[in-house]
Amino acid sequence: MFRLNQNETPLFDALREYVNRNTIPFHVPGHKNGIGMDTEFKNFIGENPFKIDVTVFKLVDSLHHPTGPIKKAQELAADAYGSKAAFFSIHGTSGAIQAMILSVVNSGDKIIIPRNVHKSVTGGIILSGAVPVYMQPQFDKNVGIAHGVTPETVKKTLEENPDAKAVLIINPTYYGVATDIRKIADIVHSYNIPLIVDEAHGPHLSFTDKLPLSAIQAGADMCAQSTHKIIGALTQCSLLHVNSDRVDVNRVQQVLNMMQTTSPSYILMASLDCARRQIALHGNDLLNKTIELANYARKEINNIPGLYCFGKEILNKPGAYAFDPTKITVTCRDLGITGYDLDMILSNEYHIQVELSDLYNVLAVGSFGDTKENIDALINALREISDKYYGKGNKKSDFIDIPEIPEQIQIPREAFNSINTPVPLIESVGMISGEFLMAYPPGIPVLCPGEKITQEIVDYVQKLKDTGLYVQGTEDPEVEFIKVVKQEDAVFINVE
Ligand SMILES: Cc1ncc(COP(=O)(O)O)c(C=O)c1O
C-alpha cells in the first residue's frame, strides 16, 4: 500500500490557507483575487477560482524549486503511483514527453521510437537533435488502427542499433490497446538503457487489476501520463514519473525548468493534487464502475446492426497484449458511413461529442465522469443512426499495406531548419521530404521530414486516393504537391 497519507492535499491546503488569511494581494496575476476581472467571465466561472489563482511565493511554493507544498504534493504523487519521483507538468503530456526525451538523449544520439508517435515526440526529437530510429507498430486491418510495437520488433531494432541511448514506446494506444511492456522493459534493460513511455492514456492503469499493466509496474524508467485526460485533473495537467537510477532526477528537474513557464497555474496544480488523492483513495471503485458501464455500452453497441465495438477478442495478436475496456471504439465500416460522418452526426444531431474519429471509427472515452444516462444516450443515438444508414451505403475500402519506412537522409532537426519548396508529388521521387505525409487508416506517417521519397510511396498515395482512403499532412490538402528540402540549402548528417 502507500507509504504516505494519501488523504493529504498539501498544495490545495496551502492555497486555502492563503485565502483564509485574507491576504492583501500586491502580486500578479493582476486581477487580484478576481477584483479586476471582467464581470461576465467572473459571473460565469464563479469567484473561487480567482482566489487561488496566485503566483510563486513561499506559502504556495515554486514548481521550479519546490521545497514546500509542491514538493510534498509531488512526493504524494510518486507514492500513489509507486515511482521514485514524480513531477507536475502543466504543459500536458506533450511537455512531459519532450522533457523525458531531453533528459535521456543529446544531439546526435539515437533514440528508438514507434512510427506512430504523437507529434510531441517529434517535437522532442527536433529540440534535442537526436536521431530517431523507427519501429513499425502492428496494424489491425479490420478496425484500421495501429497497435503497439512487439517485443520482437524492439529486440531486432536494438540488435541493429546497439548504440541507441533510449527506447520510447506508447502504453496503451489512444484506443486502449497495450503491448507486452514488461517483456519490452526487460529487453531494453539488457542494453542498460532507459525505456521511456508515453502513457498519455494510462494515468489510471495502476489503480485496478482489471486494466493493462502500467509503465511503472512493468519497470519502465520514465513515463508521462495525461492525468487531465482520464482522471480528474484539469486540462494541461500531467505527471512525469522517474522510476530508476538510469535517469538523473536532477537533470529532469533542470529540463522541466527550462521548458515550463515560470508562472504555472496554481488552479491547475491544485486540481492535480486533488485528482491524485481521488485516484489513490477511490480509484479502484471508481474504475470498476467505469469499466462496468463501458462494458455495458460495448455489449449493447455490438447488438446494433452495422456497428462493432471491439473488446478483448482483439488480443493475443502481435502488439495487442492487453486492453483497457474504458475505451469505447465504435467501428462503423459496415454502416457505410465514415467515422468522420458518425462524429458529425452525433455532434450535430444528438449533441454527443466523441473524443476522435478516423475513417472507420469513432472513439468514446470512458471515465469515472460517465453516467448510465449518458451511456444510454450514446447507445440510443447509435441505434437511431443505424436504423437510418444500415444497408444503404457501401462498406469503406480495406486498409492498404503501407510502404517500407524510407531512408532517413536528414534528422528531424535539420529537416525542420531546412528551406522547403513545393514540387508535384509525382516528380518528387528521390527528393527529401520537408513534410509529413500521413496515411489514414491507420493514421501513421508514410513520410517524415528528412526522409527520401520513393516511387513506392508516390504509387501508394495514388492508390489510397483511387480507393477513397485518406492521405494528409502536406500543406497542399489535395496532396498533389509536396514540400521538399531545397538541396543546395540542406545540411546532411551521417545517419549510420
Ligand atoms: C499518445 C499521445 N501522447 C501524447 C499526447 C499529448 O498529451 P497532452 O494533450 O496531455 O499534451 C497525446 C494527446 O492526445 C496522445 O494521444
The ligand as a Tripos MOL2 file, in Angstrom:
@<TRIPOS>MOLECULE
LIG
   16    16     1     0     0
SMALL
NO_CHARGES

@<TRIPOS>ATOM
      1 C1         -0.4410    9.1000  -27.4830 C.3       1 LIG1
      2 C2         -0.4110   10.5210  -27.0190 C.ar      1 LIG1
      3 N1          0.7130   11.0150  -26.4810 N.ar      1 LIG1
      4 C3          0.8020   12.2820  -26.0300 C.ar      1 LIG1
      5 C4         -0.2600   13.1290  -26.1190 C.ar      1 LIG1
      6 C5         -0.1230   14.5390  -25.6070 C.3       1 LIG1
      7 O1         -0.8210   14.7000  -24.4280 O.3       1 LIG1
      8 P1         -1.2870   16.1400  -23.8970 P.3       1 LIG1
      9 O2         -2.5100   16.5000  -24.6750 O.co2     1 LIG1
     10 O3         -1.5320   15.8970  -22.4430 O.co2     1 LIG1
     11 O4         -0.1940   17.0880  -24.1410 O.co2     1 LIG1
     12 C6         -1.4620   12.6830  -26.6880 C.ar      1 LIG1
     13 C7         -2.6130   13.5760  -26.8090 C.2       1 LIG1
     14 O5         -3.6410   13.2540  -27.3090 O.2       1 LIG1
     15 C8         -1.5340   11.3380  -27.1540 C.ar      1 LIG1
     16 O6         -2.6440   10.8500  -27.7100 O.3       1 LIG1
@<TRIPOS>BOND
     1     1     2 1
     2     2     3 ar
     3     2    15 ar
     4     3     4 ar
     5     4     5 ar
     6     5     6 1
     7     5    12 ar
     8     6     7 1
     9     7     8 1
    10     8     9 2
    11     8    10 1
    12     8    11 1
    13    12    13 1
    14    12    15 ar
    15    13    14 2
    16    15    16 1
@<TRIPOS>SUBSTRUCTURE
     1 LIG1         1 GROUP 0 **** ****
